[in-house]
């Protein structure tokens, strides 16, 4: 998959590396801004089985 992306990016190796870095930053941004907040209520992280006594 990564090879396919690398072959389809325009430019030389430096330009490809810069575009790849920008793509990674964009994916991380979308995950933290939209995907993780949407999925948080669906995950059982706040289901505690220990009582406060």
Beta strands, then each sheet from edge to edge (+ up, - down):
end
